[in-house]
Amino acid sequence: MITLTAIFSVLLAGSLAYCVLVIVASRRYLSVLTPPSRPTQPVSILKPLCGHDEGLEDNLRSFFEQDYREFEVLLALHRADDPAVTVAEKIMHEYKGKVETRLIITGESPVPNAKAHSLKRLVREARHELLVMADSDVRVTPDFLARLTAEFNDPRVGLVSCPYRAVPGRSLWSRLEAVGMNTELLGGVLVARMIEGMRFALGCAVAVRASVLNSMGGFEYLQEYLAEDFVMGHRAAELGHTVLLSSQLIEHRIGSQGIKQNMGHRLRWARSTRRSRPAGYWGQIFTYPLTWALLLWSVEPAAWPAVLLTLVLRGWAAWASAVDVAHDPLTRKQWWLLPAQDVLGFLVWIGGFVGGTVVWRNRACTILRDGRLQVNP
């Protein structure tokens, strides 16, 4: 018991220190937000689609409604009979003559990362130097492009990725995941930005100069990885380009999911993170203060004041990232989901150490030690 008490005490102390870092990192991020400026360069928006996601029509429409001088929207689908085709054609017809847009059928992906396969084709079709890649479950405000392009006024900036507010569907599991994204994930991104700078990218929405993308080998290189977004940001930084966390917040609409689907994709990304950032994944041991406080209390009942302190600091850190930065109404109103999500997130983290097989787009794949994907026979 003495040994367990000591171990849990050390882990809790480190976790409480991490909570303080999240609070400080959130303040620092908010202090350097970039105001929008006049549009400076044309933009190609690249949107890989696959299936009819919940809210797809409104998500797509938000990219066509940009208050921006010159941009094009390129959409990619693997098959002409994909359910998303109907939605895409409806939006394209609605904005015909107002927004330059094209729909490209890429064919089935010959590589495990089907999204990267679509983006490789879209990059070839893009007419402009500045590329903005956004997932189908992303929704943006009309000033999205204006704010994003302002951050490229510095010629040293090669890549910018957007922080996001996770917006859940109707299910409890999606609400729990949204709370985790807006507190645990976003907090970790802000701390990493403060300590080591941005040496990675968040995949929901990434803007990159085409010349920078070409210098890292383009999607011919990136398509081999599951976390191609992380690799893109890491390679850009390695090549000497400045990578920024944008001042432009976007919405990541995660939709409604049952427990099986939710746990499946959580474990997939946990295993991907473990392969892509092994040191960072081990460092997540300090991102679960409530778990360590409860474990300490279970072996040392006299440690109850530490539980109260943990609740205060964890709540403060969650508020700093989810409410102050992400403006998340879910965490503000349903704060009682936070302890359950923290425990669930800890269990997923533990599960991420086990196995390297994932199922993605109905393909069974193995994540190799360097983060590359290999299709299982």
C-alpha positions in Angstrom: 0.0 0.0 0.0 2.9 2.4 0.8 4.3 1.8 -2.6 1.0 2.3 -4.4 0.4 5.5 -2.4 3.8 6.8 -3.4 3.3 6.0 -7.1 -0.2 7.5 -7.2 1.0 10.6 -5.3 3.8 11.2 -7.8 1.4 10.7 -10.8 -1.2 13.0 -9.3 1.4 15.7 -8.5 2.5 15.6 -12.2 -1.1 15.7 -13.4 -1.9 18.7 -11.2 1.2 20.5 -12.6 -0.1 19.7 -16.1 -3.5 21.3 -15.2 -1.6 24.5 -14.4 0.2 24.2 -17.7 -3.2 23.9 -19.6 -4.4 27.1 -17.9 -1.3 29.0 -18.7 -1.2 27.7 -22.3 -4.8 28.7 -22.9 -4.0 32.2 -21.7 -1.0 32.5 -24.0 -2.9 31.2 -27.0 -5.7 33.7 -26.5 -3.2 36.6 -26.2 -1.8 36.2 -29.7 -5.0 35.8 -31.8 -4.6 37.2 -35.3 -7.3 39.7 -36.5 -8.7 39.2 -40.0 -7.2 41.2 -42.8 -8.0 41.9 -46.4 -7.9 38.9 -48.7 -4.4 38.6 -50.1 -4.3 35.4 -52.3 -6.7 33.0 -54.0 -7.4 29.7 -52.3 -8.3 26.2 -53.3 -10.5 24.4 -50.8 -10.1 20.6 -51.0 -12.9 18.5 -49.6 -12.6 14.7 -49.7 -16.0 13.1 -49.1 -17.2 9.6 -48.3 -20.7 8.7 -47.3 -23.6 10.9 -46.0 -22.3 12.1 -42.7 -24.8 13.7 -40.2 -25.1 17.4 -41.1 -23.1 17.0 -44.4 -25.2 19.5 -46.3 -24.8 22.3 -43.8 -21.1 21.5 -43.4 -20.5 21.8 -47.1 -22.6 24.9 -47.5 -20.5 26.7 -44.9 -17.5 26.5 -47.2 -19.4 27.9 -50.2 -20.6 30.9 -48.1 -17.2 32.4 -47.5 -16.9 36.1 -47.4 -13.8 36.0 -49.6 -12.8 37.4 -52.9 -11.4 34.5 -54.9 -11.6 30.8 -54.0 -12.6 27.5 -55.5 -14.1 24.4 -53.9 -13.0 21.0 -55.1 -14.9 17.9 -54.0 -13.7 14.3 -54.3 -15.5 11.0 -54.0 -14.4 7.5 -54.7 -17.5 6.3 -56.5 -20.3 8.0 -58.5 -22.9 6.1 -56.5 -21.7 7.4 -53.1 -24.6 8.9 -51.1 -22.7 12.1 -50.8 -22.9 12.8 -54.5 -26.5 13.9 -54.3 -25.7 16.4 -51.5 -22.6 17.7 -53.3 -24.5 18.2 -56.6 -27.3 20.0 -54.8 -24.9 22.5 -53.2 -22.9 22.9 -56.5 -26.2 23.7 -58.3 -27.2 26.1 -55.6 -24.0 28.1 -55.9 -23.5 27.8 -59.7 -22.1 31.0 -61.1 -21.2 32.2 -57.6 -18.5 29.8 -56.5 -16.1 28.0 -58.8 -16.4 24.3 -58.0 -15.7 20.8 -59.4 -16.7 17.3 -58.4 -14.0 14.6 -59.1 -14.5 10.9 -58.9 -11.2 9.4 -57.9 -11.9 5.7 -58.1 -11.4 3.3 -55.2 -8.2 4.0 -53.2 -5.4 1.6 -53.8 -3.8 2.6 -50.5 -5.1 2.2 -47.0 -5.5 5.9 -46.3 -8.4 6.7 -48.7 -8.6 10.3 -47.5 -5.0 10.9 -48.5 -5.7 9.3 -51.9 -8.5 11.7 -52.6 -6.4 14.7 -51.5 -3.6 13.6 -53.8 -6.0 13.9 -56.7 -7.4 17.2 -55.5 -4.0 18.7 -55.2 -3.3 17.9 -58.8 -6.5 19.6 -59.8 -6.1 22.7 -57.6 -5.4 26.0 -59.4 -4.0 28.1 -56.5 -0.9 28.0 -54.4 -2.7 28.2 -51.1 -4.5 24.9 -50.3 -7.1 24.5 -47.6 -8.0 20.9 -46.7 -11.0 20.2 -44.6 -12.9 17.1 -43.6 -16.5 16.5 -44.5 -17.6 16.8 -40.8 -16.2 20.4 -40.5 -18.3 23.5 -40.3 -16.9 27.0 -40.6 -18.0 30.6 -40.3 -18.0 33.1 -43.3 -14.8 34.7 -42.1 -12.9 31.4 -42.1 -10.8 32.0 -45.2 -10.1 35.7 -44.4 -8.7 34.8 -41.0 -6.7 31.8 -42.3 -5.1 33.7 -45.2 -4.1 36.5 -42.9 -1.8 34.1 -41.1 0.1 33.5 -44.3 1.1 37.2 -44.7 4.3 36.1 -43.0 6.3 34.3 -45.8 7.9 32.1 -43.3 4.6 30.4 -42.5 4.2 27.2 -44.4 1.3 25.5 -42.7 -1.5 26.4 -40.4 -3.9 24.1 -38.7 -7.2 25.0 -37.0 -8.2 24.3 -33.4 -11.7 22.9 -33.3 -14.7 22.7 -31.1 -16.2 19.2 -31.1 -20.0 19.3 -31.5 -21.7 16.1 -30.5 -24.8 14.4 -31.9 -27.6 13.0 -29.8 -25.9 10.0 -28.2 -24.3 10.0 -24.8 -21.1 8.5 -26.3 -20.7 11.4 -28.7 -21.2 13.9 -25.9 -18.6 12.2 -23.8 -16.2 12.2 -26.7 -16.9 15.9 -27.4 -16.1 16.8 -23.8 -12.8 14.8 -24.1 -11.8 16.6 -27.3 -12.6 20.0 -26.0 -10.7 19.5 -22.7 -8.2 16.7 -22.9 -7.2 16.9 -26.6 -7.3 20.7 -27.0 -5.5 21.2 -23.7 -2.7 18.9 -24.8 -2.4 20.7 -28.1 -2.2 24.1 -26.3 0.5 22.8 -23.9 2.5 21.3 -26.8 2.3 24.6 -28.6 3.6 26.5 -25.6 6.4 24.1 -24.7 7.8 23.0 -28.1 6.0 25.1 -30.6 3.8 23.6 -33.4 5.6 20.6 -34.9 2.4 18.9 -35.9 -1.0 19.6 -37.5 -4.6 18.9 -36.6 -6.3 17.2 -39.5 -9.8 18.6 -39.4 -8.7 21.7 -41.3 -5.2 22.4 -42.6 -3.9 25.2 -44.8 -0.6 24.7 -46.6 1.3 26.3 -49.4 1.5 23.9 -52.4 5.2 24.5 -52.6 5.7 23.4 -49.0 3.5 20.3 -49.6 5.6 19.4 -52.7 8.8 19.9 -50.8 7.8 17.1 -48.3 6.9 14.7 -51.1 3.2 15.5 -51.4 0.6 12.9 -50.8 2.6 10.3 -52.6 4.6 10.3 -49.3 1.8 11.2 -46.8 -0.7 8.6 -48.1 1.3 5.8 -46.4 0.4 7.1 -42.9 -2.8 6.9 -40.9 -2.1 10.2 -39.2 -1.1 12.1 -42.4 -2.1 15.4 -40.8 0.4 15.0 -37.9 3.1 13.9 -40.4 2.4 16.9 -42.6 2.9 19.4 -39.8 6.0 17.5 -38.5 7.6 17.4 -41.9 6.9 21.1 -42.6 8.6 22.0 -39.3 11.5 19.7 -40.1 12.0 21.5 -43.4 12.3 24.9 -41.6 8.8 26.3 -42.2 6.8 27.9 -39.5 3.8 25.9 -38.4 1.0 27.8 -36.7 -2.1 26.9 -34.6 -4.7 29.2 -36.2 -6.7 31.9 -34.5 -9.7 30.6 -36.5 -11.8 28.1 -34.5 -13.8 25.6 -36.5 -16.5 23.1 -35.6 -15.9 19.4 -35.8 -19.3 17.8 -36.0 -18.8 14.3 -34.7 -22.3 13.0 -35.1 -24.2 10.4 -33.1 -22.5 7.1 -32.4 -23.2 4.0 -30.4 -20.7 2.6 -28.0 -19.2 0.1 -30.4 -18.5 2.6 -33.2 -17.3 5.2 -30.7 -14.9 3.0 -28.9 -13.6 1.6 -32.2 -12.5 4.9 -33.6 -11.2 6.1 -30.2 -8.9 3.1 -30.0 -7.9 3.5 -33.7 -6.6 7.0 -33.0 -5.1 6.1 -29.7 -3.0 3.4 -31.5 -2.2 5.9 -34.3 -1.0 8.4 -31.7 1.1 5.8 -29.9 2.9 5.0 -33.2 3.2 8.6 -34.5 4.2 10.3 -31.2 5.4 7.5 -28.8 7.0 9.9 -26.3 4.0 12.2 -26.3 1.7 9.2 -25.9 3.5 8.1 -22.7 3.3 11.8 -21.6 -0.5 11.5 -21.6 -0.1 9.6 -18.3 -0.2 13.1 -16.6 -3.4 14.1 -18.4 -5.8 12.1 -16.2 -5.7 13.8 -12.7 -9.1 12.6 -11.6 -8.2 9.0 -12.2 -5.0 9.3 -10.2 -6.8 11.2 -7.4 -9.5 8.5 -7.1 -6.9 5.7 -7.1 -4.9 7.5 -4.4 -8.0 7.9 -2.3 -8.8 4.2 -2.7 -5.5 3.2 -1.1 -5.2 6.2 1.3 -8.6 7.5 2.5 -6.9 10.4 4.3 -5.9 11.8 0.9 -9.5 13.1 0.3 -8.2 16.8 0.3 -6.2 15.9 -2.7 -9.3 14.8 -4.5 -10.9 18.2 -3.8 -7.9 20.0 -5.0 -7.9 17.9 -8.2 -11.5 18.7 -8.9 -10.8 22.4 -8.6 -7.7 22.3 -10.9 -9.1 19.9 -13.4 -12.3 21.9 -13.6 -10.3 25.1 -14.1 -8.1 23.6 -16.8 -11.2 22.2 -18.6 -12.9 25.6 -18.4 -9.8 27.3 -19.8 -9.6 25.1 -22.9 -13.2 24.1 -23.6 -15.0 27.4 -22.6 -12.4 30.2 -22.9 -10.7 28.9 -26.1 -13.3 26.6 -27.8 -16.4 28.4 -26.5 -18.0 25.0 -25.9 -21.6 25.2 -24.5 -21.6 21.5 -23.8 -18.8 21.5 -21.2 -20.2 24.7 -19.7 -23.7 23.2 -19.2 -23.0 19.5 -18.8 -19.8 19.8 -16.7 -20.8 16.7 -14.8 -19.8 14.6 -17.9 -16.2 15.5 -17.3 -15.3 12.9 -14.5 -16.9 10.1 -16.5 -15.1 11.1 -19.7 -11.7 11.4 -17.8 -12.0 7.8 -16.5 -13.2 6.6 -20.0 -10.3 8.4 -21.7 -7.9 6.8 -19.3 -9.2 3.4 -20.2 -8.9 4.1 -23.9 -5.3 5.4 -23.3 -4.5 2.0 -21.7 -6.2 0.2 -24.5 -4.0 2.1 -27.0 -1.0 0.3 -25.8 -2.5 -3.1 -26.8 -2.3 -4.2 -30.5 -1.6 -2.4 -33.7 -4.6 -3.5 -35.8 -7.4 -1.1 -36.8 -10.4 -1.2 -39.0 -10.7 1.9 -41.2 -13.2 2.4 -44.0 -14.0 -1.3 -43.7 -10.3 -2.2 -44.2 -8.3 -4.2 -41.6 -4.9 -2.6 -41.3 -1.8 -2.8 -39.1 -0.2 0.4 -37.9 3.6 -0.1 -38.2 6.0 1.3 -35.7 6.7 4.4 -37.8 3.0 5.2 -38.2 2.6 3.8 -41.7 -0.4 1.7 -42.6 -0.3 -1.8 -44.0 -3.4 -3.6 -45.3 -3.9 -7.0 -43.7 -4.2 -9.9 -46.1 
